[in-house]
Amino acid sequence: MIRKASVESADELVWFKSSFSDNSNPNDCVEVAVAPAAVHVRDSKNVPGPQLGVAPTAWAAFVAYAVER
């Protein structure tokens, strides 16, 4: 799953959840925001908390790996 969004700064990140998220508890999910230089990941239960930023190529490799599992 890769979704591209145009953002100018970290304050303008557009966060989204996977369409495969468990709908029985919508807060138990990770959220992703795509920026030109990084893919940002955060816990939906802790929105102001820490975020993980990875290179787009690393995110694509992770998603490809996860799809196989």
PDB file of N, CA, C and O in Angstrom:
ATOM      1  N   MET A   1       0.856  -1.164   0.000  1.00  0.00           N
ATOM      2  CA  MET A   1       0.000   0.000   0.000  1.00  0.00           C
ATOM      3  C   MET A   1       0.899   1.222   0.000  1.00  0.00           C
ATOM      4  O   MET A   1       1.636   1.457   0.957  1.00  0.00           O
ATOM      5  N   ILE A   2       0.841   1.973  -1.034  1.00  0.00           N
ATOM      6  CA  ILE A   2       1.558   3.241  -1.114  1.00  0.00           C
ATOM      7  C   ILE A   2       0.564   4.288  -1.602  1.00  0.00           C
ATOM      8  O   ILE A   2      -0.062   4.117  -2.648  1.00  0.00           O
ATOM      9  N   ARG A   3       0.426   5.346  -0.859  1.00  0.00           N
ATOM     10  CA  ARG A   3      -0.441   6.454  -1.267  1.00  0.00           C
ATOM     11  C   ARG A   3       0.410   7.699  -1.258  1.00  0.00           C
ATOM     12  O   ARG A   3       1.106   7.971  -0.280  1.00  0.00           O
ATOM     13  N   LYS A   4       0.364   8.449  -2.320  1.00  0.00           N
ATOM     14  CA  LYS A   4       1.173   9.656  -2.405  1.00  0.00           C
ATOM     15  C   LYS A   4       0.337  10.868  -2.034  1.00  0.00           C
ATOM     16  O   LYS A   4      -0.818  10.994  -2.442  1.00  0.00           O
ATOM     17  N   ALA A   5       0.928  11.742  -1.266  1.00  0.00           N
ATOM     18  CA  ALA A   5       0.266  12.989  -0.882  1.00  0.00           C
ATOM     19  C   ALA A   5       1.283  14.105  -1.019  1.00  0.00           C
ATOM     20  O   ALA A   5       2.461  13.920  -0.713  1.00  0.00           O
ATOM     21  N   SER A   6       0.849  15.220  -1.461  1.00  0.00           N
ATOM     22  CA  SER A   6       1.729  16.372  -1.602  1.00  0.00           C
ATOM     23  C   SER A   6       1.670  17.188  -0.324  1.00  0.00           C
ATOM     24  O   SER A   6       0.609  17.679   0.061  1.00  0.00           O
ATOM     25  N   VAL A   7       2.807  17.331   0.329  1.00  0.00           N
ATOM     26  CA  VAL A   7       2.871  18.116   1.560  1.00  0.00           C
ATOM     27  C   VAL A   7       4.074  19.046   1.503  1.00  0.00           C
ATOM     28  O   VAL A   7       5.074  18.753   0.849  1.00  0.00           O
ATOM     29  N   GLU A   8       3.960  20.153   2.188  1.00  0.00           N
ATOM     30  CA  GLU A   8       5.043  21.129   2.209  1.00  0.00           C
ATOM     31  C   GLU A   8       5.860  21.038   3.488  1.00  0.00           C
ATOM     32  O   GLU A   8       7.061  21.304   3.458  1.00  0.00           O
ATOM     33  N   SER A   9       5.244  20.667   4.624  1.00  0.00           N
ATOM     34  CA  SER A   9       5.959  20.567   5.889  1.00  0.00           C
ATOM     35  C   SER A   9       5.354  19.443   6.715  1.00  0.00           C
ATOM     36  O   SER A   9       4.289  18.921   6.387  1.00  0.00           O
ATOM     37  N   ALA A  10       6.051  19.075   7.800  1.00  0.00           N
ATOM     38  CA  ALA A  10       5.576  17.996   8.666  1.00  0.00           C
ATOM     39  C   ALA A  10       4.220  18.323   9.278  1.00  0.00           C
ATOM     40  O   ALA A  10       3.445  17.420   9.592  1.00  0.00           O
ATOM     41  N   ASP A  11       3.930  19.617   9.450  1.00  0.00           N
ATOM     42  CA  ASP A  11       2.638  20.015  10.019  1.00  0.00           C
ATOM     43  C   ASP A  11       1.484  19.724   9.065  1.00  0.00           C
ATOM     44  O   ASP A  11       0.330  19.670   9.490  1.00  0.00           O
ATOM     45  N   GLU A  12       1.776  19.541   7.805  1.00  0.00           N
ATOM     46  CA  GLU A  12       0.734  19.333   6.807  1.00  0.00           C
ATOM     47  C   GLU A  12       0.630  17.880   6.349  1.00  0.00           C
ATOM     48  O   GLU A  12       0.026  17.610   5.311  1.00  0.00           O
ATOM     49  N   LEU A  13       1.195  16.959   7.085  1.00  0.00           N
ATOM     50  CA  LEU A  13       1.120  15.554   6.690  1.00  0.00           C
ATOM     51  C   LEU A  13      -0.335  15.098   6.635  1.00  0.00           C
ATOM     52  O   LEU A  13      -1.152  15.485   7.470  1.00  0.00           O
ATOM     53  N   VAL A  14      -0.638  14.285   5.655  1.00  0.00           N
ATOM     54  CA  VAL A  14      -1.974  13.723   5.495  1.00  0.00           C
ATOM     55  C   VAL A  14      -1.895  12.266   5.938  1.00  0.00           C
ATOM     56  O   VAL A  14      -1.294  11.432   5.260  1.00  0.00           O
ATOM     57  N   TRP A  15      -2.508  11.969   7.082  1.00  0.00           N
ATOM     58  CA  TRP A  15      -2.440  10.631   7.671  1.00  0.00           C
ATOM     59  C   TRP A  15      -3.610   9.787   7.196  1.00  0.00           C
ATOM     60  O   TRP A  15      -4.716  10.294   7.008  1.00  0.00           O
ATOM     61  N   PHE A  16      -3.362   8.495   7.002  1.00  0.00           N
ATOM     62  CA  PHE A  16      -4.436   7.575   6.646  1.00  0.00           C
ATOM     63  C   PHE A  16      -4.140   6.205   7.232  1.00  0.00           C
ATOM     64  O   PHE A  16      -2.999   5.878   7.561  1.00  0.00           O
ATOM     65  N   LYS A  17      -5.204   5.413   7.353  1.00  0.00           N
ATOM     66  CA  LYS A  17      -5.098   4.047   7.858  1.00  0.00           C
ATOM     67  C   LYS A  17      -5.266   3.075   6.707  1.00  0.00           C
ATOM     68  O   LYS A  17      -5.883   3.399   5.692  1.00  0.00           O
ATOM     69  N   SER A  18      -4.725   1.906   6.867  1.00  0.00           N
ATOM     70  CA  SER A  18      -4.856   0.868   5.859  1.00  0.00           C
ATOM     71  C   SER A  18      -6.310   0.453   5.696  1.00  0.00           C
ATOM     72  O   SER A  18      -7.069   0.431   6.665  1.00  0.00           O
ATOM     73  N   SER A  19      -6.688   0.134   4.494  1.00  0.00           N
ATOM     74  CA  SER A  19      -8.038  -0.389   4.259  1.00  0.00           C
ATOM     75  C   SER A  19      -8.185  -1.778   4.856  1.00  0.00           C
ATOM     76  O   SER A  19      -9.301  -2.286   4.958  1.00  0.00           O
ATOM     77  N   PHE A  20      -7.084  -2.404   5.253  1.00  0.00           N
ATOM     78  CA  PHE A  20      -7.121  -3.713   5.882  1.00  0.00           C
ATOM     79  C   PHE A  20      -7.209  -3.628   7.405  1.00  0.00           C
ATOM     80  O   PHE A  20      -7.145  -4.659   8.075  1.00  0.00           O
ATOM     81  N   SER A  21      -7.353  -2.444   7.960  1.00  0.00           N
ATOM     82  CA  SER A  21      -7.452  -2.277   9.400  1.00  0.00           C
ATOM     83  C   SER A  21      -8.688  -2.993   9.929  1.00  0.00           C
ATOM     84  O   SER A  21      -9.701  -3.101   9.238  1.00  0.00           O
ATOM     85  N   ASP A  22      -8.592  -3.471  11.144  1.00  0.00           N
ATOM     86  CA  ASP A  22      -9.710  -4.151  11.793  1.00  0.00           C
ATOM     87  C   ASP A  22     -10.778  -3.121  12.136  1.00  0.00           C
ATOM     88  O   ASP A  22     -10.550  -2.248  12.973  1.00  0.00           O
ATOM     89  N   ASN A  23     -11.919  -3.214  11.509  1.00  0.00           N
ATOM     90  CA  ASN A  23     -12.987  -2.240  11.732  1.00  0.00           C
ATOM     91  C   ASN A  23     -13.685  -2.400  13.074  1.00  0.00           C
ATOM     92  O   ASN A  23     -14.430  -1.509  13.484  1.00  0.00           O
ATOM     93  N   SER A  24     -13.463  -3.528  13.780  1.00  0.00           N
ATOM     94  CA  SER A  24     -14.113  -3.713  15.073  1.00  0.00           C
ATOM     95  C   SER A  24     -13.526  -2.782  16.130  1.00  0.00           C
ATOM     96  O   SER A  24     -14.197  -2.456  17.110  1.00  0.00           O
ATOM     97  N   ASN A  25     -12.292  -2.355  15.941  1.00  0.00           N
ATOM     98  CA  ASN A  25     -11.665  -1.404  16.857  1.00  0.00           C
ATOM     99  C   ASN A  25     -10.824  -0.442  16.023  1.00  0.00           C
ATOM    100  O   ASN A  25      -9.622  -0.657  15.864  1.00  0.00           O
ATOM    101  N   PRO A  26     -11.432   0.605  15.492  1.00  0.00           N
ATOM    102  CA  PRO A  26     -10.733   1.487  14.557  1.00  0.00           C
ATOM    103  C   PRO A  26      -9.547   2.244  15.144  1.00  0.00           C
ATOM    104  O   PRO A  26      -8.760   2.822  14.394  1.00  0.00           O
ATOM    105  N   ASN A  27      -9.401   2.253  16.462  1.00  0.00           N
ATOM    106  CA  ASN A  27      -8.266   2.954  17.070  1.00  0.00           C
ATOM    107  C   ASN A  27      -7.017   2.094  17.167  1.00  0.00           C
ATOM    108  O   ASN A  27      -5.932   2.611  17.436  1.00  0.00           O
ATOM    109  N   ASP A  28      -7.151   0.783  16.950  1.00  0.00           N
ATOM    110  CA  ASP A  28      -5.999  -0.111  17.008  1.00  0.00           C
ATOM    111  C   ASP A  28      -5.393  -0.255  15.623  1.00  0.00           C
ATOM    112  O   ASP A  28      -5.646  -1.232  14.919  1.00  0.00           O
ATOM    113  N   CYS A  29      -4.611   0.703  15.251  1.00  0.00           N
ATOM    114  CA  CYS A  29      -4.053   0.690  13.911  1.00  0.00           C
ATOM    115  C   CYS A  29      -2.849   1.617  13.863  1.00  0.00           C
ATOM    116  O   CYS A  29      -2.678   2.488  14.716  1.00  0.00           O
ATOM    117  N   VAL A  30      -2.032   1.415  12.863  1.00  0.00           N
ATOM    118  CA  VAL A  30      -0.999   2.402  12.582  1.00  0.00           C
ATOM    119  C   VAL A  30      -1.527   3.313  11.490  1.00  0.00           C
ATOM    120  O   VAL A  30      -2.356   2.913  10.673  1.00  0.00           O
ATOM    121  N   GLU A  31      -1.043   4.526  11.489  1.00  0.00           N
ATOM    122  CA  GLU A  31      -1.392   5.487  10.453  1.00  0.00           C
ATOM    123  C   GLU A  31      -0.120   5.833   9.689  1.00  0.00           C
ATOM    124  O   GLU A  31       0.978   5.813  10.246  1.00  0.00           O
ATOM    125  N   VAL A  32      -0.281   6.145   8.425  1.00  0.00           N
ATOM    126  CA  VAL A  32       0.845   6.426   7.550  1.00  0.00           C
ATOM    127  C   VAL A  32       0.622   7.766   6.859  1.00  0.00           C
ATOM    128  O   VAL A  32      -0.500   8.100   6.481  1.00  0.00           O
ATOM    129  N   ALA A  33       1.688   8.520   6.700  1.00  0.00           N
ATOM    130  CA  ALA A  33       1.662   9.764   5.926  1.00  0.00           C
ATOM    131  C   ALA A  33       2.873   9.748   4.998  1.00  0.00           C
ATOM    132  O   ALA A  33       3.998   9.499   5.430  1.00  0.00           O
ATOM    133  N   VAL A  34       2.631  10.011   3.738  1.00  0.00           N
ATOM    134  CA  VAL A  34       3.700   9.970   2.749  1.00  0.00           C
ATOM    135  C   VAL A  34       4.139  11.392   2.400  1.00  0.00           C
ATOM    136  O   VAL A  34       3.320  12.240   2.046  1.00  0.00           O
ATOM    137  N   ALA A  35       5.427  11.631   2.506  1.00  0.00           N
ATOM    138  CA  ALA A  35       6.026  12.902   2.121  1.00  0.00           C
ATOM    139  C   ALA A  35       7.093  12.602   1.069  1.00  0.00           C
ATOM    140  O   ALA A  35       7.465  11.442   0.891  1.00  0.00           O
ATOM    141  N   PRO A  36       7.584  13.604   0.384  1.00  0.00           N
ATOM    142  CA  PRO A  36       8.565  13.337  -0.678  1.00  0.00           C
ATOM    143  C   PRO A  36       9.809  12.580  -0.209  1.00  0.00           C
ATOM    144  O   PRO A  36      10.304  11.713  -0.930  1.00  0.00           O
ATOM    145  N   ALA A  37      10.313  12.884   0.964  1.00  0.00           N
ATOM    146  CA  ALA A  37      11.564  12.272   1.408  1.00  0.00           C
ATOM    147  C   ALA A  37      11.399  11.123   2.394  1.00  0.00           C
ATOM    148  O   ALA A  37      12.368  10.421   2.683  1.00  0.00           O
ATOM    149  N   ALA A  38      10.189  10.916   2.916  1.00  0.00           N
ATOM    150  CA  ALA A  38      10.007   9.882   3.936  1.00  0.00           C
ATOM    151  C   ALA A  38       8.554   9.444   4.024  1.00  0.00           C
ATOM    152  O   ALA A  38       7.632  10.177   3.666  1.00  0.00           O
ATOM    153  N   VAL A  39       8.385   8.225   4.513  1.00  0.00           N
ATOM    154  CA  VAL A  39       7.063   7.727   4.873  1.00  0.00           C
ATOM    155  C   VAL A  39       7.026   7.732   6.396  1.00  0.00           C
ATOM    156  O   VAL A  39       7.883   7.133   7.045  1.00  0.00           O
ATOM    157  N   HIS A  40       6.034   8.409   6.962  1.00  0.00           N
ATOM    158  CA  HIS A  40       5.909   8.556   8.411  1.00  0.00           C
ATOM    159  C   HIS A  40       4.865   7.572   8.918  1.00  0.00           C
ATOM    160  O   HIS A  40       3.824   7.374   8.292  1.00  0.00           O
ATOM    161  N   VAL A  41       5.160   6.955  10.069  1.00  0.00           N
ATOM    162  CA  VAL A  41       4.264   5.967  10.667  1.00  0.00           C
ATOM    163  C   VAL A  41       4.049   6.351  12.124  1.00  0.00           C
ATOM    164  O   VAL A  41       4.988   6.729  12.823  1.00  0.00           O
ATOM    165  N   ARG A  42       2.786   6.248  12.579  1.00  0.00           N
ATOM    166  CA  ARG A  42       2.483   6.541  13.986  1.00  0.00           C
ATOM    167  C   ARG A  42       1.393   5.602  14.476  1.00  0.00           C
ATOM    168  O   ARG A  42       0.686   4.977  13.686  1.00  0.00           O
ATOM    169  N   ASP A  43       1.273   5.516  15.789  1.00  0.00           N
ATOM    170  CA  ASP A  43       0.238   4.719  16.441  1.00  0.00           C
ATOM    171  C   ASP A  43      -1.035   5.559  16.523  1.00  0.00           C
ATOM    172  O   ASP A  43      -1.005   6.675  17.041  1.00  0.00           O
ATOM    173  N   SER A  44      -2.145   5.036  16.019  1.00  0.00           N
ATOM    174  CA  SER A  44      -3.389   5.802  16.018  1.00  0.00           C
ATOM    175  C   SER A  44      -3.920   6.060  17.428  1.00  0.00           C
ATOM    176  O   SER A  44      -4.739   6.958  17.623  1.00  0.00           O
ATOM    177  N   LYS A  45      -3.460   5.276  18.418  1.00  0.00           N
ATOM    178  CA  LYS A  45      -3.891   5.491  19.799  1.00  0.00           C
ATOM    179  C   LYS A  45      -3.082   6.587  20.489  1.00  0.00           C
ATOM    180  O   LYS A  45      -3.451   7.051  21.568  1.00  0.00           O
ATOM    181  N   ASN A  46      -1.979   7.000  19.863  1.00  0.00           N
ATOM    182  CA  ASN A  46      -1.093   7.995  20.462  1.00  0.00           C
ATOM    183  C   ASN A  46      -0.662   8.984  19.384  1.00  0.00           C
ATOM    184  O   ASN A  46       0.520   9.076  19.051  1.00  0.00           O
ATOM    185  N   VAL A  47      -1.612   9.710  18.849  1.00  0.00           N
ATOM    186  CA  VAL A  47      -1.367  10.619  17.725  1.00  0.00           C
ATOM    187  C   VAL A  47      -0.263  11.637  18.010  1.00  0.00           C
ATOM    188  O   VAL A  47       0.577  11.857  17.138  1.00  0.00           O
ATOM    189  N   PRO A  48      -0.223  12.270  19.192  1.00  0.00           N
ATOM    190  CA  PRO A  48       0.856  13.241  19.422  1.00  0.00           C
ATOM    191  C   PRO A  48       2.184  12.578  19.784  1.00  0.00           C
ATOM    192  O   PRO A  48       3.191  13.268  19.943  1.00  0.00           O
ATOM    193  N   GLY A  49       2.199  11.270  19.914  1.00  0.00           N
ATOM    194  CA  GLY A  49       3.404  10.557  20.328  1.00  0.00           C
ATOM    195  C   GLY A  49       4.442  10.457  19.233  1.00  0.00           C
ATOM    196  O   GLY A  49       4.374  11.164  18.228  1.00  0.00           O
ATOM    197  N   PRO A  50       5.393   9.582  19.432  1.00  0.00           N
ATOM    198  CA  PRO A  50       6.502   9.468  18.485  1.00  0.00           C
ATOM    199  C   PRO A  50       6.050   8.969  17.115  1.00  0.00           C
ATOM    200  O   PRO A  50       5.040   8.279  16.978  1.00  0.00           O
ATOM    201  N   GLN A  51       6.821   9.339  16.127  1.00  0.00           N
ATOM    202  CA  GLN A  51       6.585   8.897  14.756  1.00  0.00           C
ATOM    203  C   GLN A  51       7.858   8.259  14.234  1.00  0.00           C
ATOM    204  O   GLN A  51       8.967   8.649  14.598  1.00  0.00           O
ATOM    205  N   LEU A  52       7.678   7.282  13.385  1.00  0.00           N
ATOM    206  CA  LEU A  52       8.800   6.633  12.725  1.00  0.00           C
ATOM    207  C   LEU A  52       8.839   7.141  11.296  1.00  0.00           C
ATOM    208  O   LEU A  52       7.815   7.148  10.612  1.00  0.00           O
ATOM    209  N   GLY A  53       9.986   7.558  10.845  1.00  0.00           N
ATOM    210  CA  GLY A  53      10.141   8.002   9.463  1.00  0.00           C
ATOM    211  C   GLY A  53      11.112   7.087   8.747  1.00  0.00           C
ATOM    212  O   GLY A  53      12.214   6.848   9.239  1.00  0.00           O
ATOM    213  N   VAL A  54      10.721   6.571   7.593  1.00  0.00           N
ATOM    214  CA  VAL A  54      11.587   5.676   6.822  1.00  0.00           C
ATOM    215  C   VAL A  54      11.645   6.154   5.373  1.00  0.00           C
ATOM    216  O   VAL A  54      10.745   6.845   4.895  1.00  0.00           O
ATOM    217  N   ALA A  55      12.694   5.783   4.702  1.00  0.00           N
ATOM    218  CA  ALA A  55      12.833   6.117   3.286  1.00  0.00           C
ATOM    219  C   ALA A  55      11.722   5.426   2.493  1.00  0.00           C
ATOM    220  O   ALA A  55      11.323   4.313   2.835  1.00  0.00           O
ATOM    221  N   PRO A  56      11.226   6.064   1.453  1.00  0.00           N
ATOM    222  CA  PRO A  56      10.168   5.441   0.644  1.00  0.00           C
ATOM    223  C   PRO A  56      10.546   4.058   0.125  1.00  0.00           C
ATOM    224  O   PRO A  56       9.684   3.182   0.044  1.00  0.00           O
ATOM    225  N   THR A  57      11.803   3.841  -0.227  1.00  0.00           N
ATOM    226  CA  THR A  57      12.211   2.520  -0.713  1.00  0.00           C
ATOM    227  C   THR A  57      12.156   1.475   0.398  1.00  0.00           C
ATOM    228  O   THR A  57      11.798   0.324   0.148  1.00  0.00           O
ATOM    229  N   ALA A  58      12.507   1.866   1.621  1.00  0.00           N
ATOM    230  CA  ALA A  58      12.421   0.947   2.756  1.00  0.00           C
ATOM    231  C   ALA A  58      10.966   0.606   3.056  1.00  0.00           C
ATOM    232  O   ALA A  58      10.648  -0.544   3.362  1.00  0.00           O
ATOM    233  N   TRP A  59      10.078   1.603   2.970  1.00  0.00           N
ATOM    234  CA  TRP A  59       8.649   1.355   3.206  1.00  0.00           C
ATOM    235  C   TRP A  59       8.104   0.398   2.148  1.00  0.00           C
ATOM    236  O   TRP A  59       7.365  -0.530   2.477  1.00  0.00           O
ATOM    237  N   ALA A  60       8.456   0.610   0.900  1.00  0.00           N
ATOM    238  CA  ALA A  60       7.985  -0.268  -0.177  1.00  0.00           C
ATOM    239  C   ALA A  60       8.463  -1.701   0.053  1.00  0.00           C
ATOM    240  O   ALA A  60       7.712  -2.648  -0.179  1.00  0.00           O
ATOM    241  N   ALA A  61       9.699  -1.867   0.505  1.00  0.00           N
ATOM    242  CA  ALA A  61      10.227  -3.204   0.793  1.00  0.00           C
ATOM    243  C   ALA A  61       9.476  -3.835   1.961  1.00  0.00           C
ATOM    244  O   ALA A  61       9.166  -5.026   1.922  1.00  0.00           O
ATOM    245  N   PHE A  62       9.178  -3.047   3.006  1.00  0.00           N
ATOM    246  CA  PHE A  62       8.431  -3.567   4.146  1.00  0.00           C
ATOM    247  C   PHE A  62       7.027  -4.014   3.724  1.00  0.00           C
ATOM    248  O   PHE A  62       6.572  -5.090   4.113  1.00  0.00           O
ATOM    249  N   VAL A  63       6.351  -3.191   2.933  1.00  0.00           N
ATOM    250  CA  VAL A  63       4.989  -3.534   2.490  1.00  0.00           C
ATOM    251  C   VAL A  63       5.028  -4.819   1.644  1.00  0.00           C
ATOM    252  O   VAL A  63       4.178  -5.694   1.809  1.00  0.00           O
ATOM    253  N   ALA A  64       5.988  -4.929   0.762  1.00  0.00           N
ATOM    254  CA  ALA A  64       6.111  -6.139  -0.062  1.00  0.00           C
ATOM    255  C   ALA A  64       6.328  -7.362   0.825  1.00  0.00           C
ATOM    256  O   ALA A  64       5.744  -8.418   0.581  1.00  0.00           O
ATOM    257  N   TYR A  65       7.156  -7.225   1.842  1.00  0.00           N
ATOM    258  CA  TYR A  65       7.396  -8.319   2.792  1.00  0.00           C
ATOM    259  C   TYR A  65       6.126  -8.665   3.553  1.00  0.00           C
ATOM    260  O   TYR A  65       5.790  -9.841   3.694  1.00  0.00           O
ATOM    261  N   ALA A  66       5.412  -7.649   4.047  1.00  0.00           N
ATOM    262  CA  ALA A  66       4.214  -7.886   4.840  1.00  0.00           C
ATOM    263  C   ALA A  66       3.115  -8.560   4.019  1.00  0.00           C
ATOM    264  O   ALA A  66       2.373  -9.387   4.550  1.00  0.00           O
ATOM    265  N   VAL A  67       3.003  -8.228   2.763  1.00  0.00           N
ATOM    266  CA  VAL A  67       1.989  -8.823   1.904  1.00  0.00           C
ATOM    267  C   VAL A  67       2.204 -10.334   1.783  1.00  0.00           C
ATOM    268  O   VAL A  67       1.243 -11.091   1.647  1.00  0.00           O
ATOM    269  N   GLU A  68       3.444 -10.762   1.833  1.00  0.00           N
ATOM    270  CA  GLU A  68       3.763 -12.194   1.711  1.00  0.00           C
ATOM    271  C   GLU A  68       3.413 -12.972   2.967  1.00  0.00           C
ATOM    272  O   GLU A  68       3.338 -14.200   2.920  1.00  0.00           O
ATOM    273  N   ARG A  69       3.200 -12.307   4.074  1.00  0.00           N
ATOM    274  CA  ARG A  69       2.943 -12.978   5.359  1.00  0.00           C
ATOM    275  C   ARG A  69       1.500 -13.176   5.586  1.00  0.00           C
ATOM    276  O   ARG A  69       1.107 -13.724   6.616  1.00  0.00           O
TER     277      ARG A  69
END
